[in-house]
Amino acid sequence: MKRIAALLLLALVIIAASLPAYARKENKSIGENSKEARRASKQYQKYAKKQAKRQQKAMKKYQKAQRKAARHQQRHG
């Protein structure tokens, strides 16, 4: 189970690292325009929240599958 959790975290890091190019470009102008900086920050927070929600959903699905497999093995094992 720890191995799968580690793989999910690794997948999250890889996805986060592959942000669209326009999000990286926004970071250059953070010192120049506070409005753009706030927008970029809000956009990143929204993205991070969405990714965290996806990860939680994936973990729940994995745990449910593990419980189901354990029950199946008890009955038929």
C-alpha positions in Angstrom: 0.0 0.0 0.0 2.9 2.3 0.8 4.3 1.6 -2.6 1.1 2.7 -4.4 0.9 5.8 -2.3 4.5 6.7 -3.2 3.7 6.1 -6.9 0.6 8.3 -6.6 2.7 11.1 -5.0 5.3 10.7 -7.7 2.6 11.0 -10.4 1.3 14.2 -8.7 4.8 15.7 -8.7 5.3 14.8 -12.4 1.9 16.4 -13.3 2.7 19.5 -11.3 6.0 19.8 -13.0 4.4 19.8 -16.4 2.5 23.0 -15.9 1.5 24.7 -19.1 4.1 27.1 -20.5 1.8 30.1 -20.0 1.8 29.5 -16.3 5.5 29.7 -16.2 5.6 32.8 -18.3 3.3 34.6 -15.8 5.9 34.1 -13.1 8.3 36.5 -14.9 6.0 39.4 -14.5 5.2 38.9 -10.8 7.4 41.7 -9.7 6.0 44.1 -12.4 2.2 43.7 -12.0 0.5 42.8 -8.7 -2.8 42.1 -10.5 -1.2 39.5 -12.8 0.6 38.1 -9.8 -2.6 37.6 -7.9 -4.3 36.1 -10.9 -1.4 33.7 -11.4 -1.4 32.8 -7.7 -5.1 32.2 -7.7 -4.9 30.1 -10.8 -2.1 28.0 -9.3 -4.0 27.5 -6.1 -7.0 26.3 -8.0 -4.9 23.9 -10.0 -3.2 22.6 -6.8 -6.6 22.1 -5.1 -7.9 20.2 -8.1 -4.9 18.0 -8.2 -5.2 17.2 -4.5 -8.8 16.3 -5.0 -7.9 14.0 -7.8 -5.2 12.4 -5.7 -7.7 11.9 -2.8 -10.2 10.3 -5.2 -7.5 7.9 -6.6 -6.4 6.9 -3.1 -10.0 6.2 -2.0 -10.5 4.1 -5.2 -7.3 2.2 -4.5 -8.3 1.5 -0.8 -11.7 0.4 -1.9 -10.2 -2.1 -4.3 -7.8 -3.4 -1.6 -10.7 -3.9 0.8 -12.7 -5.7 -1.9 -9.7 -7.9 -2.8 -9.1 -8.8 0.9 -12.8 -9.7 1.3 -12.7 -11.8 -1.8 -9.5 -13.6 -0.6 -11.1 -14.3 2.8 -14.1 -15.9 1.2 -12.3 -17.9 -1.5 -8.8 -18.2 0.0 
